[in-house]
Amino acid sequence: MAFGWLQLTGNLGSALGGLCALLLAQTTFMGIAGWRISFHLVGLVSVIVGILVRLFANDPHFPDGAAKASNQVPSKSIWSEVKDLVQEAKSVIKITSFQIIVAQGVTGSFPWSALSFATMWLELIGFSHKKTAFLIGLFVIAASLGGLFGGRMGDILSRLRPDSGRIILAQISSGSAIPLAALLLLVLPDNPSTAAMHGLVLFIMGLCISWNAPATNNPIFAEIVPEKSRTSIYALDRSFESILSSFAPPVVGILAQHVYGYKPVPKGSSESEEIATDRGNAASLAKALYTAIGIPMALCCLIYSFLYFTYPRDRERAQMEALIESEMQQMESDNICAGTEYPRSQLLESEDAYVNDRSVIEIDYEGRSNPDFEENDDKMLLYRQLTFSNLGE
């Protein structure tokens, strides 16, 4: 549910920013157009947030005590950090569930990027700047509440069905976008008198299609990606999705103009002709928007199906690696407290030697009469050999 709260606060800021930008669009300040001021305000807020993060943010996985201990270790060069980052990225990219989530993320974020034309579409219908700002703000608020609801439902379903609950919820969310977008873009009349109907459908749509990230994608990432690599891997995923989804607005524009008949308003047209042209362009843009929403969302829903086969296996592998890592860290801390510090490779060698010693002792006690004891001891030996061989890979 934490990811739901994160999406809620982020979207609320987006709603306020969009509302302010639309209201400033029709004003001027000291001869500067309002929309230009909006861009400067976004940059100013971003700088302030960056400074606040630098001053006050604290990573909970690295408490102050750990930070002091790490200061005793010589810092790595930038080139070494880059090489480590590349190695982490290569290891995580090989995880099948990560590949599937990135693939669905590309198709799933495509419609959200295409919705940047929603403001223009509403104004072509005939809504004023204020009504358009209200409708877009209503949609963003609904998406914020939907993220919180989706995060909560994801936690509940993950307890009821650990291997499939989150995936089912994501498929419901992405699948619901197809009929809701059709109702909004193709069924409702292109008439500014239907603001209440448009607002209701926008609210329901925002509430239902915003579950994927907080309910499924982010929690699954947290489970299948090593803890020390989460920050860089989240950034890697966002870069993949952002780069490819940035093609959505040009695709919508090309479809609207060259496929569905969008035409600029002729110069010297009367007011009635301009209104008629805007209504026709609104219909063309609505068809282009639905194409950019319906097809990617259908693909997104389909791609999620592959997680049913890969997610349980990748989650168990990540849990095993986390257990081994915690054991190694505990051994290192014990050695430091004892006044001796050994490199990790030496610890691994000592563990292998310990396993070999255990196998020799096992041969000495071959004649033990309790078969259950022998079976359990064999399983323990096999477990230790497998786990540390996996760590070496």
Secondary structure as UniProt FT lines:
FT   HELIX           2..24
FT   TURN            25..26
FT   STRAND          28..29
FT   TURN            30..31
FT   STRAND          32..33
FT   HELIX           34..56
FT   TURN            60..61
FT   HELIX           64..71
FT   HELIX           78..93
FT   HELIX           96..114
FT   HELIX           115..117
FT   HELIX           118..125
FT   HELIX           129..160
FT   TURN            162..164
FT   HELIX           165..182
FT   HELIX           183..187
FT   HELIX           192..194
FT   HELIX           195..208
FT   HELIX           213..217
FT   HELIX           218..224
FT   HELIX           227..229
FT   HELIX           230..245
FT   TURN            246..247
FT   HELIX           248..258
FT   TURN            267..268
FT   HELIX           271..304
FT   TURN            305..306
FT   HELIX           307..337
FT   TURN            338..339
FT   HELIX           344..364
FT   TURN            365..367
FT   HELIX           371..392
//
